[in-house]
Amino acid sequence: MNSVLQHDLNDLENILEKAKQQGIDFLNDLENIPTSNKNSIDYTRELNELGLGSLSALKEFNERLAPLMVASPGPRYWGFVTGGSTPASIVGDWLATVYDQNTQAIKAQGGSSALIEFETINLLLQLFELPDSFLGGFVTGATMSNFTSLGVARQWFGKQFGKDFAKNGISEPINILTATPHSSSIKSLAMLGIGSNNYTTIKTIEGNREAIDISDLEKNIESLNGRPFILISSAGTVNTADFDDFLAISKLKEKYNFWWHIDAAFGGFAAVSDKFKHLVEGWEGADSITIDCHKWLNVPYESAFYLVKKEHTSLQIETFQNSNAPYLGNPLENFNYLNVLPENSRRLRALPVWFSLLAYGKEGFCDIVENSTSMALHFGNQLIEDGNFELLAPIRLNNVCFTLKGDHNQEKVSQFLTELNDRGKVFMTPTVYRNRKGIRASFVNWRTTENDIQTVIEEMKAVFLEI
Ligand SMILES: *Cc1c(COP(=O)(O)O)cnc(C)c1O
């Protein structure tokens, strides 16, 4: 063994202790660490011939790289839809690294850690009150979950014409209908060879809504003259957290032949609270669902899962199987994740979720969801009270889409946001909503309190006076 490696091995306890202490220091100081900074590095560093050992590498990390870190797991990082990491999720994530399983099979001599993934998916189905007619698995994020789901949908579409697209390529134009898809679904259409231009945009409901207009949907379906199609629907649009009407879509399922996918990356968490579960009523009728865990479940990056109805497992295997050999017998008997999703090698991504679910239970996640939604309302009310801001859409769940009040201020929106973000007390994302420049604040972090809202409102007042 290389002598530096040998030295590290002998010093393992001390090394991990130092890393642990560093983690504790970061997390305990999260409130004070800026949400953005302008630090940079010269990344042309030469690789050394002789290894430094872990502790010297840690020292260099602290000197050169750690200054790049921002408080993204903290309570005032409201950009994108970024969750934090709870204590239990960190335990699970660290242990997933330590155990370093290659999670593929549920019954194999080389390890059966996929059973932990099965158990975790089963716990998630209970959290979301979904039936066990879904089979699920973990991927890196909602983008890959949409990709996986739409990949199976593509195979399903071919089957309606007696064709195997996975084997022979796409030989029929695929009809995709959607109203307000997330950009990652469109990216998935590009990656799947369907084409990012090849979808039909259905109208949204009149008024300030992003949800699909069911009668326009039905009109578009009728014009397909019985051709099958794929519907990409939304449980939580990213700007205004709007939801398609899943009961109405379920009814259409009785009448028309289509694959129904729901992107519920963060909005699926509505199901966790009695106050909001009506928003997803009927979603169990979908063929596939996407849900992110690194958002509202507050586990560290990267973590999401897909759910695909078990009746489609053979289509899923046709899409993703790792060899051209026919897959014989009951797919659950010699089940292996490498045959049902894009990756072959995969870490035990279920473990942080498993720890989180056991540690905090249904009530813990209901409390996180209800706290986030009340923080969103509180922030919205403060914005209105301030008088210099206006909401671009009603606050339906956890996202606040707003702008500087009045059209004359439109040209100042990006300067305002840049300066606000530069100050490092809060981070929000720019957006465009209905042709107006806006700002989006998304509440999913378990740590956010009313004090954070107060801090941010004060910052916003100060920046507003400056611009
Ligand atoms: C965040 C998000 C995605 C993409 O998720 P990643 O985890 O970044 O891959 C897809 N759909 C919706 C609705 C989202 O909010």
The ligand as a Gaussian input file, in Angstrom:
#p B3LYP/6-31G(d) Opt

LIG

0 1
 C      -36.894000      21.400000      -9.293000
 C      -37.864000      20.894000     -10.273000
 C      -37.482000      19.998000     -11.295000
 C      -36.033000      19.619000     -11.543000
 O      -35.514000      19.040000     -10.427000
 P      -33.977000      18.703000     -10.187000
 O      -34.023000      18.048000      -8.871000
 O      -33.268000      20.012000     -10.191000
 O      -33.502000      17.816000     -11.271000
 C      -38.464000      19.477000     -12.095000
 N      -39.750000      19.828000     -11.943000
 C      -40.159000      20.712000     -11.006000
 C      -41.609000      21.066000     -10.900000
 C      -39.222000      21.271000     -10.137000
 O      -39.627000      22.135000      -9.193000

